[in-house]
Amino acid sequence: MKQKPDMSFWGLWNLSFGFFGVQIAYALQSANISRIFATLGADPHNLSYFWILPPLMGIIVQPIIGTCSDHTWCRFGRRIPYLFIGAAIAVLVMCLLPNSGSLGMSVSTAMIFGLFMLMFLDTSINMAMQPFKMLVGDMVNEKQKGLAYSIQSFLCNAGSLVGYVFPFVFTWFGISNIAPKGVVPDSVIWSFYIGAAILILCVIYTTAKVHEWNPQEYAEYNGASAEVKKEEEGKGDWITLLKNAPATFWKVGLVQFFCWFAFMYMWTYTNGTVAANCWGVDMLNANATQTEGYQEAGNWVGILFAVQAIGSVIWAMVLPQFKNRKVAYSLSLLLGAVGFAMTAFVTDKYMMFIPFLLIGCAWAAMLAMPFTFVTNALQGYGHMGAYLGLFNGTICVPQIVAAAIGGSLLTLVGSIQSNMMILAGVALVLGALSVTMIKEK
């Protein structure tokens, strides 16, 4: 087996640059879905149900993309065809989703249409996102993988930062941030339009600049002959792979469950929490989402999520200084738990930066630590793409569970959305405690 050659910095950059555009799309979805459906007329107790579709599509799509791309060889490459098709679909859907309330449909029809658009958006984003991690695994040597994933993490947070602030910036430029009942404001609609344009340009750039190895070159650098590949295909069904997965795969998965359970409630209930705490909006009022304060809070949520991304970038530079990765992982999650709890009590919109900086610490660890533990544990295992796709289930399943029971939990905590943020903090504490079960390879 040949040693994979070193790549230049810009070669590594080009390999992941499209991730910047994909992450803008993901950030726009994360920050605005609750706002969009609440504006269309969804009851706050039902908001979490709209979030079931994204992780549900992720748990279906990511393993399929991983498995299929493991065995795809064509003139356009191995992973890139899935990247380009996913991005193209995402662009179309990003132009349709925020217009759900502007097409002359009834409220119920508009929400059903929006649900289908959300389903296709998350499917396409997942389809476009997965190939980037696989490209690094395929083409980057062990010495440079740390740098490659650092570049990917930087582009991920930079894309998030841009996507989160779009509605606020467009409102500042004079684009309307209010709209008739049941219609999404132009500031949000134009955010999705511009995000879609950036996404396709970034993906075209990566597609043009990256040339994947052909099967013979891949075999030379990854030690997989055609005969071995064919033999492994018969042993690569998902049930068998899960049965043979190392214990670390499942232990990290438990930590993931609590972490993504918590962040699902951040995405769902931050808008209502900020509107009530910082703008004094009565979120128990049926017309709360039609108020100017609610829409201003919606823009500010984008700023807060951007602050979270900044906190994530800063903390990501601190994490390598810890000699013990488990300590770093646990501490990060505990800081995030404190941040979640604080959001329920902060009433000044600028002071709200502090809890979201702390939440960024947890997010930094969630982006880096799980894949570090799992990929180390998977050394010597085949079907890396399929395994990483299946590991995505540890991200999707907790979100599905959280979304399914979110309405009931909201009722139990008095229908106060900020109380759900405290509950998210409790989940992160449980995640921090679960880290102690992981054994490093």
Stockholm file with secondary structure:
# STOCKHOLM 1.0

chainA/1-441         MKQKPDMSFWGLWNLSFGFFGVQIAYALQSANISRIFATLGADPHNLSYFWILPPLMGIIVQPIIGTCSDHTWCRFGRRIPYLFIGAAIAVLVMCLLPNSGSLGMSVSTAMIFGLFMLMFLDTSINMAMQPFKMLVGDMVNEKQKGLAYSIQSFLCNAGSLVGYVFPFVFTWFGISNIAPKGVVPDSVIWSFYIGAAILILCVIYTTAKVHEWNPQEYAEYNGASAEVKKEEEGKGDWITLLKNAPATFWKVGLVQFFCWFAFMYMWTYTNGTVAANCWGVDMLNANATQTEGYQEAGNWVGILFAVQAIGSVIWAMVLPQFKNRKVAYSLSLLLGAVGFAMTAFVTDKYMMFIPFLLIGCAWAAMLAMPFTFVTNALQGYGHMGAYLGLFNGTICVPQIVAAAIGGSLLTLVGSIQSNMMILAGVALVLGALSVTMIKEK
#=GR chainA/1-441 SS CCCCCCCCHHHHHHHHTHHHHHHHHHHHHHHHHHHHHHHHTCCGGGHHHHTSHHHHHHHHHHHHHHHHHHTCCBTTBSSHHHHHHHHHHHHHHHHHGGGTTSSSCCHHHHHHHHHHHHHHHHHHHHHHHHHHHHHHHHHSCHHHHHHHHHHHHHHHHHHHHHHHHHHHHHHHTTCCCCCSTTCCCHHHHHHHHHHHHHHHHHHHHHHHHCCCCCHHHHHHHHTCCHHHHHHHHTTCCHHHHHHHCCHHHHHHHHHHHHHHHHHHHHHHHHHHHHHHHHHCCCTTSTTGGGSHHHHHHHHHHHHHHHHHHHHHHHHHHHGGGCSCHHHHHHHHHHHHHHHHHHHTTCCSTTTTHHHHHHHHHHHHHHHHHHHHHHHHHTTTCSCHHHHHHHHTHHHHHHHHHHHHHHHHHHHHTTTCHHHHHHHHHHHHHHHHHHGGGCCCC
#=GC SS_cons         CCCCCCCCHHHHHHHHTHHHHHHHHHHHHHHHHHHHHHHHTCCGGGHHHHTSHHHHHHHHHHHHHHHHHHTCCBTTBSSHHHHHHHHHHHHHHHHHGGGTTSSSCCHHHHHHHHHHHHHHHHHHHHHHHHHHHHHHHHHSCHHHHHHHHHHHHHHHHHHHHHHHHHHHHHHHTTCCCCCSTTCCCHHHHHHHHHHHHHHHHHHHHHHHHCCCCCHHHHHHHHTCCHHHHHHHHTTCCHHHHHHHCCHHHHHHHHHHHHHHHHHHHHHHHHHHHHHHHHHCCCTTSTTGGGSHHHHHHHHHHHHHHHHHHHHHHHHHHHGGGCSCHHHHHHHHHHHHHHHHHHHTTCCSTTTTHHHHHHHHHHHHHHHHHHHHHHHHHTTTCSCHHHHHHHHTHHHHHHHHHHHHHHHHHHHHTTTCHHHHHHHHHHHHHHHHHHGGGCCCC
//
